[in-house]
Amino acid sequence: MAKFYRCKECGNIVGLVNEGGGTLTCCGSAMEELIPNTQEGVATEKHIPLVHEENGKVYVQVGAVLHPMVEDHYIEWVYLLTDQGAQRKILKPGMEPKVVFQIAENEVVLEVLAYCNKHGLWAAKLD
C-alpha cells in the first residue's frame, strides 16, 4: 500500500515509491509516517473518500457530506493506487472535493486516499 511521510518542521510531504529501508529525514529530523485514518466518528462524514468505478473511470468524492474547501481547511489531494501504478489529483480552495481518474480496462483499484490540510490522511473503504 501507499506510504506518505510528513516533515514536522516545514510540512513537506513525500510519497514512497520503493521501500528500501533507512530513515527519511527533512529539516534535520526523521519524517513521520502519515497513517491513513478510517475510524468511524464525527469527522468521517466529511473525510472518508467515497469511490465509484464505472466504464474505466474512478469517481471519488471526499465525504458523504462534501468536505469544506476553504483557504484554511480543504482537501489538498486525492491519491489512487492500482495494481498498475498510481495517480494523484491536486485540489485547491474553492474547488469541489470530487475527482475522476481514468484507468485501463483490467486495472484493479487497490487504495484511494485523501489528504486534508487540517486532519491528515484518510482512506476509502473499498469492497
N, CA, C and O of each residue as an XYZ file, in Angstrom:
508
protein
N       0.823     -1.185      0.000
C       0.000      0.000      0.000
C       0.872      1.256      0.000
O       2.063      1.204      0.309
N       0.268      2.357     -0.344
C       0.995      3.625     -0.445
C       1.451      4.090      0.937
O       0.759      3.897      1.936
N       2.637      4.710      0.968
C       3.149      5.285      2.213
C       3.550      6.729      1.955
O       4.233      7.041      0.980
N       3.106      7.603      2.854
C       3.439      9.015      2.784
C       4.055      9.437      4.108
O       3.710      8.916      5.168
N       4.982     10.400      4.024
C       5.681     10.905      5.205
C       5.616     12.422      5.206
O       5.625     13.056      4.150
N       5.548     13.009      6.420
C       5.440     14.461      6.573
C       6.532     14.966      7.508
O       6.834     14.346      8.527
N       7.119     16.109      7.137
C       8.100     16.770      7.989
C       7.361     17.589      9.044
O       6.484     18.387      8.716
N       7.716     17.388     10.306
C       7.085     18.122     11.408
C       7.485     19.593     11.414
O       6.769     20.433     11.961
N       8.626     19.905     10.809
C       9.138     21.280     10.815
C       8.536     22.138      9.705
O       7.969     23.197      9.975
N       8.657     21.685      8.465
C       8.272     22.529      7.325
C       6.988     22.098      6.628
O       6.442     22.846      5.817
N       6.499     20.889      6.940
C       5.259     20.425      6.333
C       5.419     19.706      5.003
O       4.419     19.304      4.408
N       6.661     19.528      4.512
C       6.862     18.758      3.282
C       6.230     17.384      3.425
O       6.295     16.769      4.489
N       5.614     16.904      2.340
C       5.061     15.556      2.310
C       5.710     14.830      1.146
O       5.790     15.360      0.038
N       6.176     13.603      1.406
C       6.763     12.785      0.347
C       6.052     11.441      0.302
O       5.604     10.916      1.321
N       5.961     10.897     -0.916
C       5.403      9.568     -1.112
C       6.521      8.598     -1.418
O       7.428      8.909     -2.191
N       6.461      7.439     -0.822
C       7.488      6.425     -1.012
C       7.171      5.610     -2.259
O       6.087      5.036     -2.374
N       8.121      5.560     -3.197
C       7.937      4.792     -4.427
C       8.425      3.365     -4.229
O       7.713      2.414     -4.549
N       9.629      3.213     -3.706
C      10.201      1.902     -3.386
C      10.706      1.929     -1.957
O      11.449      2.832     -1.570
N      10.306      0.945     -1.180
C      10.751      0.888      0.211
C      12.083      0.157      0.267
O      12.160     -1.040     -0.008
N      13.139      0.894      0.629
C      14.465      0.314      0.640
C      15.115      0.306      2.005
O      16.270     -0.099      2.134
N      14.412      0.736      3.008
C      14.995      0.805      4.343
C      15.543      2.193      4.603
O      15.443      3.077      3.752
N      16.111      2.383      5.760
C      16.626      3.696      6.117
C      15.540      4.573      6.700
O      14.379      4.175      6.792
N      15.933      5.769      7.090
C      15.013      6.728      7.691
C      14.924      7.959      6.812
O      15.942      8.564      6.478
N      13.719      8.329      6.439
C      13.523      9.554      5.668
C      13.672     10.741      6.607
O      13.081     10.766      7.687
N      14.470     11.730      6.190
C      14.675     12.909      7.026
C      14.420     14.184      6.235
O      14.551     14.218      5.012
N      14.057     15.217      6.958
C      13.846     16.549      6.391
C      14.100     17.542      7.522
O      13.746     17.272      8.669
N      14.696     18.664      7.219
C      14.986     19.692      8.219
C      15.770     19.120      9.409
O      15.636     19.595     10.537
N      16.582     18.100      9.142
C      17.428     17.518     10.170
C      16.757     16.527     11.099
O      17.377     16.065     12.056
N      15.491     16.186     10.836
C      14.768     15.254     11.710
C      14.098     14.158     10.891
O      13.857     14.315      9.694
N      13.803     13.052     11.557
C      13.074     11.963     10.909
C      11.663     12.434     10.568
O      11.018     13.137     11.346
N      11.203     12.031      9.390
C       9.840     12.375      8.981
C       8.869     11.386      9.621
O       9.225     10.237      9.883
N       7.632     11.844      9.871
C       6.631     10.966     10.464
C       5.777     10.350      9.362
O       5.384     11.027      8.411
N       5.496      9.050      9.504
C       4.629      8.388      8.533
C       3.192      8.832      8.769
O       2.724      8.878      9.907
N       2.499      9.156      7.687
C       1.082      9.501      7.767
C       0.290      8.202      7.698
O       0.298      7.521      6.672
N      -0.378      7.863      8.763
C      -1.183      6.648      8.813
C      -2.610      7.024      8.416
O      -3.228      7.870      9.062
N      -3.141      6.399      7.351
C      -4.498      6.752      6.915
C      -5.534      6.456      7.990
O      -5.529      5.384      8.595
N      -6.408      7.404      8.216
C      -7.484      7.269      9.177
C      -8.684      6.636      8.480
O      -9.046      7.032      7.372
N      -9.293      5.657      9.129
C     -10.501      5.024      8.600
C     -11.557      4.889      9.686
O     -12.603      4.280      9.461
N     -11.294      5.452     10.868
C     -12.170      5.268     12.019
C     -13.528      5.913     11.800
O     -13.663      6.947     11.146
N     -14.517      5.264     12.371
C     -15.861      5.830     12.364
C     -15.908      6.973     13.375
O     -15.211      6.944     14.389
N     -16.712      7.950     13.098
C     -16.843      9.057     14.032
C     -17.322     10.303     13.322
O     -17.665     10.274     12.140
N     -17.339     11.376     14.048
C     -17.860     12.638     13.545
C     -17.142     13.118     12.292
O     -17.793     13.537     11.335
N     -15.820     13.064     12.278
C     -15.054     13.619     11.162
C     -15.151     12.780      9.899
O     -14.863     13.276      8.810
N     -15.553     11.516     10.022
C     -15.544     10.638      8.851
C     -16.531     11.072      7.786
O     -16.266     10.889      6.598
N     -17.657     11.639      8.174
C     -18.665     12.004      7.173
C     -18.156     13.044      6.182
O     -18.717     13.179      5.095
N     -17.103     13.783      6.535
C     -16.545     14.786      5.626
C     -15.149     14.435      5.124
O     -14.572     15.195      4.347
N     -14.596     13.304      5.548
C     -13.211     12.991      5.192
C     -13.009     11.698      4.413
O     -12.122     11.633      3.562
N     -13.800     10.675      4.677
C     -13.564      9.391      4.012
C     -13.985      9.481      2.547
O     -15.121      9.843      2.243
N     -13.060      9.150      1.640
C     -13.390      9.186      0.213
C     -14.433      8.121     -0.139
O     -14.347      6.973      0.297
N     -15.408      8.530     -0.929
C     -16.402      7.606     -1.465
C     -16.001      7.324     -2.900
O     -15.744      8.250     -3.670
N     -15.944      6.045     -3.265
C     -15.394      5.635     -4.553
C     -16.439      4.879     -5.356
O     -17.122      3.992     -4.845
N     -16.549      5.252     -6.632
C     -17.455      4.580     -7.560
C     -16.702      4.372     -8.864
O     -16.146      5.318     -9.421
N     -16.683      3.143     -9.349
C     -15.979      2.830    -10.592
C     -16.989      2.486    -11.678
O     -17.902      1.687    -11.468
N     -16.807      3.108    -12.851
C     -17.731      2.862    -13.960
C     -17.058      3.175    -15.292
O     -16.500      4.257    -15.470
N     -17.110      2.226    -16.227
C     -16.610      2.411    -17.594
C     -15.184      2.952    -17.659
O     -14.907      3.897    -18.397
N     -14.291      2.357    -16.893
C     -12.893      2.758    -16.944
C     -12.573      4.055    -16.231
O     -11.482      4.604    -16.390
N     -13.511      4.543    -15.452
C     -13.279      5.762    -14.680
C     -13.538      5.478    -13.207
O     -14.437      4.715    -12.851
N     -12.733      6.107    -12.362
C     -12.906      6.000    -10.914
C     -13.321      7.380    -10.412
O     -12.554      8.340    -10.484
N     -14.542      7.459     -9.906
C     -15.093      8.710     -9.389
C     -14.881      8.737     -7.878
O     -15.246      7.794     -7.176
N     -14.292      9.821     -7.386
C     -14.035      9.944     -5.951
C     -14.649     11.246     -5.450
O     -14.413     12.321     -6.002
N     -15.440     11.121     -4.393
C     -16.000     12.279     -3.694
C     -15.503     12.195     -2.265
O     -15.626     11.149     -1.627
N     -14.944     13.276     -1.753
C     -14.423     13.255     -0.387
C     -15.530     13.668      0.572
O     -15.922     14.832      0.657
N     -16.017     12.657      1.292
C     -17.049     12.857      2.293
C     -18.448     12.558      1.798
O     -18.815     12.924      0.681
N     -19.234     11.883      2.643
C     -20.654     11.694      2.354
C     -21.327     13.065      2.379
O     -22.242     13.341      1.603
N     -20.855     13.914      3.288
C     -21.172     15.341      3.291
C     -19.911     15.985      2.732
O     -18.834     15.830      3.309
N     -20.025     16.705      1.619
C     -18.833     17.240      0.959
C     -17.932     18.000      1.928
O     -18.385     18.835      2.711
N     -16.649     17.683      1.846
C     -15.651     18.327      2.695
C     -15.571     19.815      2.362
O     -15.676     20.181      1.191
N     -15.386     20.690      3.367
C     -15.198     22.118      3.087
C     -13.968     22.329      2.209
O     -13.005     21.566      2.278
N     -14.011     23.356      1.396
C     -12.881     23.674      0.520
C     -12.585     25.163      0.631
O     -12.645     25.902     -0.352
N     -12.262     25.590      1.860
C     -11.928     26.988      2.124
C     -10.433     27.101      2.400
O      -9.769     26.098      2.664
N      -9.912     28.300      2.340
C      -8.466     28.543      2.415
C      -7.776     27.848      3.593
O      -6.679     27.312      3.433
N      -8.406     27.850      4.774
C      -7.737     27.275      5.945
C      -8.150     25.834      6.250
O      -7.689     25.261      7.238
N      -9.014     25.236      5.417
C      -9.457     23.853      5.643
C      -9.966     23.268      4.332
O     -11.068     23.574      3.879
N      -9.128     22.411      3.731
C      -9.533     21.826      2.447
C      -8.780     20.527      2.172
O      -7.790     20.215      2.833
N      -9.259     19.788      1.201
C      -8.588     18.577      0.731
C      -7.520     19.017     -0.256
O      -7.831     19.615     -1.285
N      -6.253     18.723      0.056
C      -5.145     19.142     -0.809
C      -4.977     18.229     -2.013
O      -4.672     18.696     -3.110
N      -5.177     16.910     -1.812
C      -5.015     15.979     -2.918
C      -5.739     14.668     -2.655
O      -6.047     14.308     -1.519
N      -5.998     13.967     -3.763
C      -6.594     12.634     -3.726
C      -5.650     11.714     -4.488
O      -5.160     12.069     -5.560
N      -5.400     10.540     -3.940
C      -4.414      9.602     -4.483
C      -5.086      8.273     -4.792
O      -5.839      7.742     -3.976
N      -4.809      7.745     -5.973
C      -5.344      6.456     -6.401
C      -4.192      5.490     -6.628
O      -3.262      5.797     -7.374
N      -4.246      4.325     -5.990
C      -3.259      3.269     -6.205
C      -3.975      2.090     -6.841
O      -5.010      1.642     -6.348
N      -3.416      1.586     -7.945
C      -3.975      0.412     -8.612
C      -2.902     -0.666     -8.710
O      -1.771     -0.471     -8.267
N      -3.265     -1.791     -9.288
C      -2.290     -2.861     -9.490
C      -1.303     -2.529    -10.608
O      -0.370     -3.293    -10.852
N      -1.500     -1.390    -11.293
C      -0.620     -0.995    -12.394
C       0.133      0.310    -12.145
O       0.989      0.685    -12.947
N      -0.166      1.002    -11.063
C       0.520      2.264    -10.796
C      -0.291      3.163     -9.887
O      -1.145      2.701     -9.131
N      -0.011      4.463     -9.973
C      -0.666      5.422     -9.083
C      -0.920      6.736     -9.812
O      -0.234      7.073    -10.777
N      -1.923      7.469     -9.330
C      -2.253      8.796     -9.850
C      -2.604      9.688     -8.662
O      -3.076      9.218     -7.627
N      -2.360     10.996     -8.841
C      -2.713     11.956     -7.791
C      -3.357     13.163     -8.445
O      -2.874     13.660     -9.463
N      -4.445     13.631     -7.860
C      -5.124     14.843     -8.317
C      -4.998     15.888     -7.217
O      -5.249     15.608     -6.045
N      -4.609     17.084     -7.608
C      -4.431     18.186     -6.662
C      -5.679     19.058     -6.668
O      -6.218     19.386     -7.725
N      -6.127     19.425     -5.477
C      -7.292     20.296     -5.326
C      -6.873     21.606     -4.674
O      -5.855     21.676     -3.984
N      -7.668     22.636     -4.901
C      -7.417     23.968     -4.341
C      -8.683     24.470     -3.651
O      -9.779     24.000     -3.956
N      -8.543     25.424     -2.721
C      -9.731     26.018     -2.104
C     -10.675     26.546     -3.184
O     -10.245     27.103     -4.194
N     -11.966     26.357     -2.943
C     -12.976     26.805     -3.895
C     -13.423     25.727     -4.863
O     -14.506     25.827     -5.441
N     -12.607     24.693     -5.050
C     -12.984     23.579     -5.922
C     -13.887     22.621     -5.151
O     -13.902     22.630     -3.920
N     -14.642     21.794     -5.880
C     -15.396     20.733     -5.221
C     -14.435     19.603     -4.868
O     -13.487     19.355     -5.612
N     -14.658     18.911     -3.746
C     -13.779     17.803     -3.382
C     -14.172     16.519     -4.122
O     -14.477     15.493     -3.514
N     -14.154     16.615     -5.441
C     -14.500     15.490     -6.310
C     -13.465     15.411     -7.419
O     -13.052     16.433     -7.967
N     -13.041     14.177     -7.752
C     -12.093     13.971     -8.841
C     -12.495     12.731     -9.626
O     -13.255     11.888     -9.148
N     -11.964     12.642    -10.851
C     -12.184     11.473    -11.698
C     -10.831     11.006    -12.210
O     -10.047     11.797    -12.733
N     -10.565      9.718    -12.055
C      -9.348      9.100    -12.569
C      -9.719      8.176    -13.723
O     -10.759      7.519    -13.680
N      -8.891      8.121    -14.737
C      -9.058      7.189    -15.853
C      -8.169      5.983    -15.584
O      -6.997      6.140    -15.242
N      -8.721      4.769    -15.736
C      -7.912      3.563    -15.559
C      -8.108      2.635    -16.754
O      -9.070      2.770    -17.511
N      -7.180      1.689    -16.911
C      -7.238      0.728    -18.003
C      -8.324     -0.317    -17.748
O      -8.821     -0.462    -16.631
N      -8.674     -1.034    -18.799
C      -9.779     -1.995    -18.747
C      -9.643     -3.030    -17.628
O     -10.614     -3.302    -16.922
N      -8.470     -3.601    -17.460
C      -8.286     -4.649    -16.453
C      -7.589     -4.159    -15.187
O      -7.171     -4.965    -14.356
N      -7.465     -2.867    -15.041
C      -6.779     -2.292    -13.883
C      -7.651     -2.433    -12.632
O      -8.862     -2.219    -12.684
N      -7.027     -2.792    -11.516
C      -7.748     -3.015    -10.264
C      -7.378     -1.930     -9.255
O      -6.200     -1.702     -8.979
N      -8.388     -1.268     -8.712
C      -8.175     -0.240     -7.689
C      -7.814     -0.929     -6.373
O      -8.533     -1.812     -5.905
N      -6.694     -0.514     -5.783
C      -6.231     -1.082     -4.517
C      -6.468     -0.155     -3.330
O      -6.761     -0.610     -2.224
N      -6.338      1.157     -3.571
C      -6.418      2.105     -2.457
C      -6.756      3.498     -2.984
O      -6.286      3.906     -4.046
N      -7.574      4.214     -2.226
C      -7.869      5.617     -2.512
C      -7.690      6.386     -1.207
O      -8.259      6.030     -0.176
N      -6.881      7.457     -1.274
C      -6.576      8.275     -0.101
C      -6.892      9.737     -0.389
O      -6.795     10.189     -1.530
N      -7.268     10.471      0.651
C      -7.475     11.916      0.541
C      -6.720     12.580      1.688
O      -6.730     12.093      2.818
N      -6.056     13.717      1.376
C      -5.284     14.420      2.397
C      -5.925     15.766      2.713
O      -6.039     16.638      1.851
N      -6.343     15.915      3.976
C      -6.923     17.160      4.483
C      -5.810     17.961      5.159
O      -5.039     17.418      5.949
N      -5.732     19.254      4.844
C      -4.653     20.076      5.402
C      -4.756     20.238      6.927
O      -3.778     20.627      7.564
N      -5.912     19.950      7.516
C      -6.072     20.063      8.976
C      -6.121     18.710      9.685
O      -5.633     18.577     10.807
N      -6.702     17.719      9.040
C      -6.977     16.449      9.716
C      -6.244     15.248      9.128
O      -6.542     14.107      9.482
N      -5.290     15.492      8.236
C      -4.426     14.427      7.764
C      -4.991     13.532      6.683
O      -5.870     13.921      5.913
N      -4.458     12.315      6.650
C      -4.714     11.356      5.580
C      -5.893     10.447      5.914
O      -6.016      9.951      7.034
N      -6.759     10.238      4.919
C      -7.957      9.418      5.088
C      -8.043      8.397      3.966
O      -7.741      8.705      2.813
N      -8.457      7.177      4.307
C      -8.549      6.093      3.333
C      -9.998      5.713      3.072
O     -10.835      5.705      3.975
N     -10.268      5.398      1.811
C     -11.588      4.901      1.431
C     -11.750      3.472      1.918
O     -10.770      2.754      2.119
N     -12.986      3.074      2.102
C     -13.301      1.682      2.416
C     -13.713      1.034      1.102
O     -14.800      1.295      0.586
N     -12.840      0.189      0.563
C     -13.117     -0.463     -0.712
C     -13.677     -1.856     -0.471
O     -13.315     -2.527      0.495
N     -14.564     -2.279     -1.362
C     -15.155     -3.631     -1.245
C     -14.145     -4.692     -1.580
O     -14.461     -5.881     -1.537
